[in-house]
Structure formats: structure tokens, C-alpha cells
Amino acid sequence: MARKEFSKKIRVAVIKRAMKDNGIVYCEKCNLPAKKFEIDHEKPDAMGGEAKESNAVLLCISCHSEKTKIDVKTIAKSKRVEAKHLGAKVAKTKIKSRGFAKKEKKEKIPLPPRRGMFE
């Protein structure tokens, strides 16, 4: 399933919503001015978030990267839970390889007998 991107109309509406003070765009999470920003799904697309203005949020680059890390983990977990619920199990098999060649053990050279320190 392809990711649903926001239309130009929605992106413009979100930018206008985040714009304050003489055309400066602010991050909707940290409320700091954002020179570079991303428009992201508030509820991730992979978890049923739609490409609507109500689900769009304008984030600065640092806030977006933090949110993306959390979203990736959440989406992966939800996929694992769904697969488990549906009964899709991956068969666990041993690794089939010939292994490594056995090395011959070298004989250890015995250590000399211990001597007292103050003799």
C-alpha cells in the first residue's frame, strides 16, 4: 500500500495555520520558528491516518525526526501484533550451513615453577 501524500490544497492550509507574526512559520509541536519543516500525519498513514487537514501537522526537522522514530517503532509493533492475531507465524528453523572447519588444538607449553618474591 502506497503512502498517501497530502494534496497541495491541504499543505497550503496547514502552512497558513502554522503561520504567525509577519509570515513566520512555527512548528506546531515545539512552537519554535521553523525555517525548514515537514508536513506529517498526526496519526501515521500505516495505522489508518487519512490524508486530511485534520490529520496534518507542521513539524520542524528535529521534531519530525523524533516523531518518525516513535512512529516506526509503533507501526512495526502493530504489524507484529496483527500478524500474531491472524496466526501468521514464521517457522523457526536452524541455520543450514556446513559450519566452520575444526582447528587442531596446540599443545600448551607448561609454565616454570613459581618462585617466592623475597628469596
Sequence and secondary structure as in RCSB ss.txt:
>XXXX:A:sequence
MARKEFSKKIRVAVIKRAMKDNGIVYCEKCNLPAKKFEIDHEKPDAMGGEAKESNAVLLCISCHSEKTKIDVKTI
AKSKRVEAKHLGAKVAKTKIKSRGFAKKEKKEKIPLPPRRGMFE
>XXXX:A:secstr
       HHHHHHHHHHHEETTTEEB TTT  B SSEEEEESS GGGT  SSGGGEEEEEHHHHHHHHHHHHHHH
HHHHHHHHHHHT                             TT 
